[in-house]
Amino acid sequence: MEYLYLDSFVNTLRLAFLYGVFFSRILSAENTALGSTIPDLKIKLLDGSTTTIHALVEDGPLMIDFWATWCVPCKKVMKYLDQYHQDYNEQGFKVLMINQDTPRSLAKVKSYVRAQDYQFFVGLDPSKTIARKLNGMVMPTLILVDKGGEVKWRHQGFIPGEEVEINNQIKLLLE
């Protein structure tokens, strides 16, 4: 009889955990749903400084991308995002690449960004706190935010050819 109560208790705990995971994912999805205002999260940058998402959108649109050094599609899209960051910078457009590598891989992240001579902003999220809040656990996840902080477009994954759609979405916001 005691085991029945224990089994029931364990099952209740499992369900509570699953509901918690489920609802946290729903809440994070709401944070980046089209038309929603992105939360003003504080972000530590690769250069050691800190900023916020809203500070980055003051001058114009912002593309946020979640990535890791081991993610091949992430690396493929990065060269395009860096080019867009440079091409549209005078119009206020910026790119924020949020890295999810572990703290032990920080040297690898710095080395990779430096070797590629990327000009975009690189944020660090080793605990994946920002990724969870912005529903960016799948990499790459791109979130395009307008000057007012409103989410205008989001996309997960990258295959060659999608850079055209990314560029088109940026141009739409800059018009």
HELIX and SHEET records of a PDB file:
HELIX    1   1 GLU A    2  ASN A   31  1                                  30    
HELIX    2   2 ILE A   53  LEU A   56  1                                   4    
HELIX    3   3 VAL A   72  ASP A   87  1                                  16    
HELIX    4   4 ASN A   89  GLN A   91  5                                   3    
HELIX    5   5 PRO A  103  SER A  105  5                                   3    
HELIX    6   6 LEU A  106  GLN A  116  1                                  11    
HELIX    7   7 THR A  129  LYS A  133  1                                   5    
HELIX    8   8 GLU A  163  LEU A  174  1                                  12    
SHEET    1   A 7 THR A  50  THR A  52  0                                        
SHEET    2   A 7 LYS A  42  LEU A  45 -1                                        
SHEET    3   A 7 PHE A 121  LEU A 124 -1                                        
SHEET    4   A 7 LYS A  94  ASN A  99  1                                        
SHEET    5   A 7 LEU A  62  TRP A  67  1                                        
SHEET    6   A 7 THR A 141  VAL A 145 -1                                        
SHEET    7   A 7 VAL A 151  GLN A 156 -1                                        
END                                                                             
